[in-house]
Amino acid sequence: MNDFDLEQMLQDLRKELPALLSRREASRIAKLSCGTLANLDSKKEGPPRAMLETKVVYPREGFILWLGQRLRPIV
C-alpha cells in the first residue's frame, strides 16, 4: 500500500504557495539546490520562469505542473 497521493500534494501546494516563487523558495520545495535549478533553466528543462526586475521567479501554476511531471511514487 502506498500513501503517496500526488494529486492531493499538488492541490495543497496550490493553496499554500504564493503566486510567484523565488528560486530559493522553488529549490526548497523541489529539494534541489539553487544552482541545480539555474542549470535546468539554462538547458530549458526547469519550470517556466520570468524576471521580476533582476530576479528569476517561477509562477506558481507552472512550477507545480513542472514538479508534478517529475514526481512519482516509489513502488
N, C-alpha and C positions, 0 to 999 in steps of 0.2 A: 504494500500500500504506500502510495506516495502523497505526501501532504503539500507538495508544491502546486500552488494554484496561480499560474502565470497571469491569467486574466484579472483575478482579484488583486494581485500585486500591482498590476498596471493601473487599475481603477483607483487604487489607494494613492498611487503616485500622482495621478491626475488631480486628486483632491488636495494633496499636500504641497506640491511643488509650485513655486512662483511661475509667472508667465515666461520669464527669461531666467536662464541659469548661467552663472559664470562658469568658466572652465573648471575652476576649483570645485564648485558645487557639483558639476556634472561628473568630475573624476571621482569624487567621494561616493556618489550614488552608484556609479558604474564599477567601482572598485578597481579603477585604473589610475595610473599616475597622470598628472597634467601633461607631462612630456609624451606619454603614450597617446593621449587624446590629440595633442598637437601633431604627432606623426601621422595618426589616422586621418586627421584633417588634411594634411599635405598630400596624402595619397587618395583623397576624396572617398575615404572609407569610414569617416566619422559621422556623427549626427549632423543634420542640417545646421548651419550656423549663420550668424550675422555679426556685424560690427556695431557696437554701441560706443561711439566716439573712438577710442583706441583699444577697446577691449572686445575679445571674442565672446559672444553669448550664444546660447542654444535655446531656441524657442521650445517650450515645454512639450508640445504635442509631437514635434519632430524628434526630439530626444527620446521620448517614451516609445515611439514607434521603432526607432533605431535600436533601443535597448531590448525591446520585446522580440525583435528579429534575431537577436544574438543569444538570448537566454533559452535554455532548455533544461528540463529536469534530468537528473542522473538516474538511470534505471538499473 
